[in-house]
Amino acid sequence: MPTPYSPTIYHGSKTFLAGALSQLLIGDIEGMENVPPEGGVILAVNHASHFDPPLIGCLLRRHINFFARKTLWFNKAASWWLDSVGTIPVDRDGDSDIKAMKATLATLKRGGLLSLFPEGTRSPDGNLQSAKPGIGLIAAKSQATVIPCRIFNSNKVLSKGKTLPNFNLSVHMRYGKPLSPATYDPGREAGKERYQIVADRIMAEIAKLTRPRPVAI
């Protein structure tokens, strides 16, 4: 039986990561005020590094639900922590994708905040990739508010295929304005292309986000 979500474990982990990452990696950030304090929200983020989930989650006040490969639940300690912080397991080779979809829609229905990577996997060079239809499916079915977010430089800190991070660089983030369903969803009349259209529109909003300006000291 999965370990239930624990606010204490989640916020304790977030506090620890925020303290460590703010000293080591986090640079300029803009737009966090665009994330609604409540209600079902999808945080749509580009993906280039294993550091991306903790970077976007450690400074936001709200609890964020993340997806993770089911293979990360490889022992009792890992399983306990992942379940305690509310991570949703995904098994692309089995039937758990259906379970993950149900868990995702239930999370949004009860007013949760869900982080999704439209590209589906990490970019090998930091450049934005095409969006997969998965985020379009979730957004269209949930009709949730979407917040586009773009991370800059995380691929240089820990690129795909590398094992050791480079802490001599800073990662910068910009959170965009909220997108309503009327903005991204063409509706059922779009037919089979509906979910890809939604995904492409969300990805286009991420692409519009520019690197934050350095804070003057």
Salt bridges, closest charged atoms under 4 A:
ASP28 OD2 - HIS172 ND1 3.61
GLU30 OE1 - ARG174 NH1 2.75
ASP52 OD2 - HIS47 ND1 2.84
ASP185 OD2 - ARG194 NH2 2.67
GLU205 OE2 - LYS208 NZ 3.06
